[in-house]
């Protein structure tokens, strides 16, 4: 299972020759390419664009149920 994490507010753009490179912190995640009257979003694997938002797709994490494990063995 996967989960979508909205990273839109953390994405920055850097102008390049034919468009804008998109970065999530220091990782390049894609580009916005411009032609005469169109723009095209090209996002790398693990990222999607939907309704003007950018999401990172990650495996769903198991919830943390306890801080440490195996305390019944007497080590903590």
MISE-531799 format. One record per residue: residue number from 1; x, y, z of N, C-alpha, C in turn. Coordinates in pm, whole numbers, always signed. Atoms other than C-alpha are relative to their C-alpha. Layout:
BEGIN
+-----+--------+---------+--------+---------+----------+--------+--------+---------+--------+
| num | n_east | n_north |   n_up | ca_east | ca_north |  ca_up | c_east | c_north |   c_up |
+-----+--------+---------+--------+---------+----------+--------+--------+---------+--------+
| NUM |      X |       Y |      Z |       X |        Y |      Z |      X |       Y |      Z |
...
+-----+--------+---------+--------+---------+----------+--------+--------+---------+--------+
//
This chain:
BEGIN
+-----+--------+---------+--------+---------+----------+--------+--------+---------+--------+
| num | n_east | n_north |   n_up | ca_east | ca_north |  ca_up | c_east | c_north |   c_up |
+-----+--------+---------+--------+---------+----------+--------+--------+---------+--------+
|   1 |    +84 |    -118 |     +0 |      +0 |       +0 |     +0 |    +88 |    +125 |     +0 |
|   2 |    -74 |    -125 |     +7 |    +110 |     +355 |    -66 |    -84 |    +114 |    +55 |
|   3 |    +70 |    -120 |    -44 |     +23 |     +699 |    +63 |    +53 |    +119 |    -78 |
|   4 |    -37 |    -123 |    +69 |     +27 |    +1040 |   -103 |    +28 |    +107 |   +103 |
|   5 |    -37 |    -107 |    -91 |    +208 |    +1319 |    +79 |     +5 |    +129 |    -81 |
|   6 |     +4 |    -128 |    +71 |    +130 |    +1675 |    -34 |   +127 |     +78 |    +31 |
|   7 |   -126 |     -71 |    -17 |    +466 |    +1845 |    -88 |     +0 |    +134 |    -75 |
|   8 |     +9 |    -119 |    +85 |    +341 |    +2141 |   -295 |    +72 |    +120 |    +61 |
|   9 |    -60 |    -117 |    -63 |    +453 |    +2405 |    -43 |   +151 |     -12 |    +18 |
|  10 |   -144 |     +21 |    -17 |    +802 |    +2252 |    -28 |    +74 |     -13 |   -132 |
|  11 |    -61 |     +10 |   +132 |    +866 |    +2246 |   -404 |    +46 |    +138 |    -45 |
|  12 |    -57 |    -124 |    +53 |   +1093 |    +2514 |   -551 |    +33 |     -19 |   -147 |
|  13 |    -32 |      +6 |   +142 |   +1160 |    +2597 |   -914 |   +126 |     +78 |    -32 |
|  14 |   -122 |     -67 |    +49 |   +1481 |    +2692 |  -1094 |    -15 |     +14 |   -151 |
|  15 |    +18 |     -24 |   +143 |   +1458 |    +2853 |  -1437 |   +118 |     -59 |    -77 |
|  16 |   -103 |     +56 |    +87 |   +1647 |    +2663 |  -1707 |    -33 |     +42 |   -144 |
|  17 |    +13 |     -43 |   +140 |   +1675 |    +2696 |  -2087 |   -141 |      -8 |    -55 |
|  18 |   +130 |     +19 |    +64 |   +1338 |    +2557 |  -2189 |   -114 |     -20 |    +98 |
|  19 |   +106 |     +16 |    -98 |   +1135 |    +2562 |  -1869 |    +48 |     +26 |   +141 |
|  20 |    -33 |     -14 |   -141 |   +1157 |    +2530 |  -1494 |    +27 |    -139 |    +57 |
|  21 |    -32 |    +125 |    -70 |   +1330 |    +2251 |  -1299 |    -64 |      +6 |   +137 |
|  22 |    +68 |      +6 |   -128 |   +1135 |    +2141 |   -991 |    +84 |     -79 |   +100 |
|  23 |    -79 |     +62 |   -105 |   +1309 |    +2053 |   -663 |    -83 |     -15 |   +126 |
|  24 |    +56 |     +24 |   -132 |   +1186 |    +1900 |   -338 |   +120 |      -4 |    +93 |
|  25 |   -124 |     -26 |    -72 |   +1448 |    +2028 |    -97 |   +113 |      +3 |   -102 |
|  26 |   -109 |      -5 |    +98 |   +1769 |    +1950 |   -291 |    -13 |    -106 |   -109 |
|  27 |    +20 |    +106 |    +99 |   +1629 |    +1659 |   -496 |    -82 |     +50 |   -118 |
|  28 |    +76 |     -37 |   +119 |   +1523 |    +1728 |   -854 |   -112 |    -102 |    -18 |
|  29 |   +115 |     +90 |    +12 |   +1173 |    +1584 |   -898 |    -69 |     +10 |   -135 |
|  30 |    +62 |     -12 |   +131 |   +1082 |    +1701 |  -1248 |    +22 |    +135 |    -62 |
|  31 |    -13 |    -125 |    +75 |   +1037 |    +1989 |  -1489 |   -137 |     +46 |    -48 |
|  32 |   +114 |     -56 |    +72 |    +776 |    +2220 |  -1634 |    +58 |     +50 |   -131 |
|  33 |    -50 |     -35 |   +133 |    +838 |    +2248 |  -2008 |   -102 |     +90 |    -68 |
|  34 |    +88 |     -95 |    +68 |    +696 |    +2540 |  -2206 |    +22 |      -7 |   -150 |
|  35 |     -4 |     -13 |   +145 |    +610 |    +2547 |  -2575 |    -84 |    +124 |    -36 |
|  36 |    +70 |    -121 |    +44 |    +421 |    +2810 |  -2778 |   -117 |     +40 |    +90 |
|  37 |   +117 |     -35 |    -80 |     +91 |    +2797 |  -2592 |    -29 |    -104 |   +109 |
|  38 |    +24 |    +109 |    -95 |    +126 |    +2490 |  -2372 |   +110 |      -8 |   +105 |
|  39 |   -100 |     +38 |    -99 |    +303 |    +2382 |  -2058 |    -23 |    -146 |    +35 |
|  40 |     +8 |    +143 |    -30 |    +380 |    +2022 |  -1970 |    +81 |     -30 |   +125 |
|  41 |    -68 |     +43 |   -122 |    +465 |    +1884 |  -1628 |    +58 |    -139 |    -23 |
|  42 |    -67 |    +130 |     +9 |    +718 |    +1600 |  -1635 |    +58 |     -28 |   +138 |
|  43 |    -46 |     +32 |   -136 |    +760 |    +1446 |  -1289 |    +65 |    -138 |     +1 |
|  44 |    -71 |    +127 |    -11 |   +1001 |    +1168 |  -1197 |    -88 |    -102 |    +73 |
|  45 |    +72 |    +108 |    -68 |    +883 |     +832 |  -1064 |     -8 |     +30 |   +150 |
|  46 |    +21 |     -24 |   -142 |    +739 |     +861 |   -715 |    -67 |    +133 |    +30 |
|  47 |    +65 |    -129 |    -17 |    +578 |    +1202 |   -773 |   -114 |     +11 |   -101 |
|  48 |   +112 |     -22 |    +91 |    +241 |    +1297 |   -924 |    -53 |    +141 |    +19 |
|  49 |    +67 |    -130 |     -6 |     +54 |    +1618 |  -1001 |   -149 |     -23 |    -20 |
|  50 |   +145 |     +16 |     +7 |    -318 |    +1636 |   -939 |    -67 |    +125 |    +57 |
|  51 |    +73 |    -120 |    -44 |    -547 |    +1941 |   -917 |    +94 |    +110 |    +50 |
|  52 |    -97 |    -107 |    -31 |    -254 |    +2187 |   -913 |    +79 |     -26 |   +129 |
|  53 |    -79 |     +38 |   -118 |     -89 |    +2001 |   -620 |   +101 |    -105 |    -44 |
|  54 |   -103 |    +101 |    +28 |    +228 |    +1789 |   -622 |    +10 |     -91 |   +121 |
|  55 |     -2 |    +100 |   -106 |    +236 |    +1467 |   -421 |   +120 |     -92 |    -17 |
|  56 |   -104 |    +103 |     -2 |    +515 |    +1231 |   -322 |    -69 |    -131 |    +39 |
|  57 |    +58 |    +131 |    -28 |    +416 |     +864 |   -330 |   +102 |     -82 |    +79 |
|  58 |    -88 |     +80 |    -85 |    +566 |     +655 |    -49 |    -74 |    -123 |    +49 |
|  59 |    +64 |    +117 |    -61 |    +504 |     +310 |    +96 |    -65 |     +41 |   +132 |
|  60 |    +70 |     -32 |   -124 |    +253 |     +329 |   +378 |    +77 |     -58 |   +117 |
|  61 |    -77 |     +43 |   -117 |    +428 |     +310 |   +713 |    -93 |     -57 |   +106 |
|  62 |    +74 |     +58 |   -112 |    +313 |      +97 |  +1002 |     +2 |    +101 |   +115 |
|  63 |     +0 |     -93 |   -113 |    +206 |     +308 |  +1301 |    +91 |     -50 |   +112 |
|  64 |    -88 |     +34 |   -112 |    +450 |     +316 |  +1591 |    -88 |     -31 |   +121 |
|  65 |    +84 |     +40 |   -113 |    +293 |     +124 |  +1878 |    +72 |     +11 |   +133 |
|  66 |    -76 |     -15 |   -123 |    +574 |     +145 |  +2131 |   +137 |     +58 |    -33 |
|  67 |   -126 |     -67 |    +21 |    +899 |     +334 |  +2176 |   +117 |     -98 |    -16 |
|  68 |   -107 |    +101 |     +6 |   +1124 |      +32 |  +2234 |    -62 |    -139 |     -9 |
|  69 |    +48 |    +137 |    +11 |   +1094 |     -340 |  +2170 |    +78 |     -92 |    +94 |
|  70 |    -63 |    +105 |    -81 |   +1176 |     -646 |  +2381 |    +39 |     +47 |   +140 |
|  71 |    -31 |     -43 |   -137 |   +1172 |     -462 |  +2716 |    -25 |    -112 |   +101 |
|  72 |    +27 |    +110 |    -91 |   +1039 |     -780 |  +2869 |   +124 |     -87 |    +21 |
|  73 |   -124 |     +75 |    -17 |   +1392 |     -921 |  +2826 |    +91 |     +63 |   +104 |
|  74 |    -72 |     -61 |   -110 |   +1517 |     -681 |  +3095 |   +114 |     +92 |    -39 |
|  75 |   -114 |     -84 |    +38 |   +1759 |     -472 |  +2893 |    -29 |    +150 |    +11 |
|  76 |    +27 |    -145 |     -4 |   +1578 |     -139 |  +2930 |    -50 |     +47 |   +133 |
+-----+--------+---------+--------+---------+----------+--------+--------+---------+--------+
//
